[in-house]
Amino acid sequence: MEGGKPSLALVYQAVQALYHDPDPAGKERASLWLEEFQRSMYAWEISDQLLQLKQDVESCYFAAQTMKMKIQTSFYELPPDTHIALRDSLLSHIQNLKDLSPVIVTQLALAIADLALQMASWKGCVQTLIEKYSNEVSSLMFLIEILTVLPEEVHSRSLRIGANRRTEIIEELAYYSSTVISLLMSCVQKTGNDEKMLIKVFRCLGSWFNLGVLDSNFMANNQLLMILFQVLQRDETSTNLHEAASDCVCSALYAIENVDNNMPLALQLFQGVLTLETAYHMAVAREDLDKVLNYCRIFTELCETFLEAIVRNPGQGMGNLRTLELLLICAGHPQYEVVEISFNFWYRLGEHLYKINDAVLHGIFRPYIQRLLHALARHCQLDPDHEGIPEDTDDFGEFRMRVSDLVKDLIFLVGSMECFSQLYSTLKDGNPSWEVTEAVLFIMASIAKSVDPENNPPLTEVLEAVVQLPQTVHIAVRYTSIELVGEMSEVVDRNPHFLDPVLNYLMKGLREKPLASVAAKAIHNICSVCRDHMAQHFQGLLDIARSLDSFALSPEAAVGLLKGTALVLARLPLEKIAECLSDLCAVQVIALKKLSQQPCNGKSSDPTLWLDRLAVIFRHTNPIVENGQTHPCQKVIQEIWPILSETLNKHQADNRIVERCCRCLRFAVRCVGKGSAALLQPLVTQMVNVYQIYPHSCFLYLGSILVDEYGMEEGCRQGLLDMLQALCMPTFQLLEQPYGLRNHPDTVDDLFRLATRFIQRSPVTLLRSQIIIHIIQCAIASTTLDHRDANCSVMKFMRDLIHTGISNDHEDDYEVRKELIHHVMSQNGQQMVNQLLQTCCFCLPPYTLPDVAEVLWEIMLFDRPTFCRWLENSLKGLPKETSGGAVTVTHKQLTDFHKQVTSAEECKQVCWSLRDFTRLFR
C-alpha cells in the first residue's frame, strides 16, 4: 500500500464506514481502500489483531474473510516457519469467536481448511481437530463446520494445490472418514435430536459423500442413514431440517453413480427412497410446496443414479419402474415447478433409448412417456382468466419453452405423427375450453417439424382448420395457432395451393398489435422454406417492408421480416434484383439521410435500427451469380456507400453505432465480394483515420473481412499491408497500457483475426514486413489472457503462422514461406514454448488446452529436434514445490510428460498429455 502500513484504528474506521457511512460515495471509497488493503502484506497481521480485539461482528467478519482470502490467493507471501503459528492463531480465534456469529465461524473454518490443504507439514489434521475439540459440546458446532468445508475445498478453483497434493489429501480424508462418521453419530447422541445439530450433521455428511471417500459397506449399515430417512418420513420435520436431509440423500445418491461398485449402500438408498412416497402425499395434502419440491429432487436423483439399471433391466431389481412412477406422480402435482425438476432425467432417458434404438425397449417406456406428455400439455395451460397473448419472458413462459424442447427430444418414442393426430383429434372431436385448445396447439407446434410433410392428409387438414379459425376466438389461441402455421412451413412448401390462404391468415395477424410480431416470425419462416413459391408474392413482401413501422413489431420481428424478404429477393431473375434491392433499401437509406442532417440528440438521432435493417438485407440477399457476370447488388451498394460513410463519420465517437456501421459494411462487402473493389480505397482510408482517434475494435474485424476478400489479389496486397500497419500502431499503444490486455479482450480478438486472415491469404507479404515481429511479440504476451474468444484468436494465429512453414500446397512460394518461418521461430520459438507452458499451468482454464496443444503440435511438426530442446528448457523453469511444502511435480512426471509430447503421433495425444500434466499445477 502507498504510504506504508496503516494503523489498526484506520482499518477499523474503514470497516465502520463500509457498513455504516450514510453517504454511498463514502461507502465506495472505504470499499476500494479496503480492497487495496486486503491485497497488501499488512493484511495478515492487522486481520489477526482485529480478530483478537473482537470489537464487533462487522470488523471480525471482515478480518475473518480477509484471512480466508489471503490463505486462498496469497499463501506464498508467508515464510514456511510462520505456518504453525498461523494455524494455532486461527484455531484460537474460531474458539473465542464461536458464539459471535455463524458467518464468522464459516469464514474462519474455510481459512483453517484452506490452510490444512496447503500446509503439507500438518499431517492428520482431521485426527488432530477431532481429538482437540470433540470432547467439549460447546466446540462441536465449529468442529463440524471445519469438517464440512474441508472436503468441499479439496476441489476449490481458488486453491491451486495441484493433483499430487490433492490425491494425497483425498487418501488421507478417506483414511479418517470412518472417524468423522463416528463423531457425527456421537454428536447426534450427545445433543439428543437437537435440530440445529442435526442440520449441521447432515450438511457435513453430505459434504463427505460429495467428495466420494465414504466406504459403501460401512455407510450401508450406519445408524445415520436410518436417522436421515426417519427425518424425511416424519410429518412434523421442520422445513430447514427437511432441506438439509434431502440435500444429504441427494449427495449420497450422486456419490454411488457407479452402482455396481457400491451395491450395499445403493440397495439401502434405493429401498429408503421408495418408502418416502407416503410422506410425499402427506406434504401434498398439507400444501407444503417446499417439502414436495425436496421429495421430487430425491426421486429425480434416484432415477438419475439408477438410469443404467432402468434401461438395462426395466422392471427387475434396481431397474424397478416404480422409480418412474414416482416421477409421474410428481408430474401430476398442480405446480409446474415440481415436474420441471425431473426434466434433466427425462432428457437423459430419451438420449439412452435413442442410442440403443431397440423397438422392444421403446415399447416398454412408451406408456410412461405418453403419460408424461399428457401431464406436460396440462401444465402448459394458461389460467382460464388469462387475458392477452402468452408471455414468453416470465417464469411460466420459460417453463413452456423448456417443455417444448423436452417434447422435441422425446417425441421419437411416441411417434410424432401419432401424437400430432391424437392431439388434433382432441380438438376436433371434443369441445375443449380455450386454454386447453391453446395448450394442445402449443404442443403441436413443438412437434410439427418432426412430422413427415410428404403426402400427409392429417397435416393439411390441420393447416386448413387453423387458417379458418374465426377472429372471435381467444387471442392466445390465435397467437399459438400462428406459431403453429409458422412451424408448418414445410407442409406449405409441399402444398403450394395453401400459400394464399396461409398468407392471408398471417396478414390478418400482422395488422393486430398483439399478434404482429408472431405473425412476422411465421412469414419469415414461410419465406425461408418456400423461397421459390414466394417469388410471386415479392411485391406484397416489398409493400410490407416499405411500411414496416406501421405494424407494431418488435425490432427482432421486423428484422426477421426483412430477412425473409431478402431470401425471396435472391430467387428473382438477376435483371430484376438490382431494382428490387434498391426499393427494399430505400426506406432505410432515406431515414439515414434524414438523420445525418439532424444534430446528434440521444435516441431520436440513433441510426442503429436502420443500420441493422440494411445489414440483414445485405446478409441474406445472396443470388447465384455466374463467373463473369456483374453482381446485381454491386450498383446498389455503391450508391448506398456515401450515406454509410457519412453516418460513420458523424457517430465516430460512439462505439455501439460504429460497431453497427461496420457490421453493415461487412455484410455489404460479403454480399458482392470482389464487386466492392471501388469501395476499398475510400473505406480503408476512413477506417484508418477514425481508428487513430477512436480505436474501436470493430475496425480490425472489418479489416479482416477486407483481407479475406482481397488478400489474394496481387494489386491489393500492399494497400492491405499498409492498412494493417496503420491499425497496429494505435492497437499496440492501447494494449501496452497497464492491464491493457485484460481491459481490451475484444481488441485482442479482432487484431489476431485480422493477422490470421493475412497469414491465410497473403503470408509472404506479412512475413516480409517490419510489423510481423511486433505482432508475434503481442501474441506471445496475449497467451495469458483468460478470455474465451480472444484466447482462441491468439492460438489460431500462432497455429496458422507456423503451419505456413509446413503446408506445401503445391504453391510456388513454399520454400520462401518455410525460410521466413524458420527465421521467425529461431528468434521466438523458445519464448513461445516457455510462455505456452507457463500459461497452461498457471493462467488458462482447461477448455483452452486443445488450442494450445495445436500450437505445440505445429511447432513440433516444423522442427521436432529443436522443439524437444525448447520443451526441456521450459520444463526446467517450472516450480517443483508449493509454498506449503508439498511436491507439485516429480522428476519422473517431468520426464514422462516430455517423452509423451515429443513422441506423439497425433495432436490429440499432445492435448491429453497437457491435460494430465497441467492438473499437477491446478
PyMOL commands that set and color helices and strands:
alter all, ss='L'
color gray80, all
select helices_A, chain A and resi 8-20+24-39+42-53+57-73+75-77+80-96+102-118+125-133+137-153+162-190+195-211+216-220+223-233+239-255+259-274+277-285+289-305+307-312+317-319+322-331+336-340+343-356+359-379+395-414+416-429+434-450+457-467+475-487+489-494+496-510+513-529+531-546+548-550+555-569+574-596+602-605+608-620+634-650+655-693+698-710+714-735+740-743+745-761+763-767+772-782+788-803+814-842+846-862+864-876+891-902+907-919
alter helices_A, ss='H'
color red, helices_A
deselect
rebuild
show_as cartoon
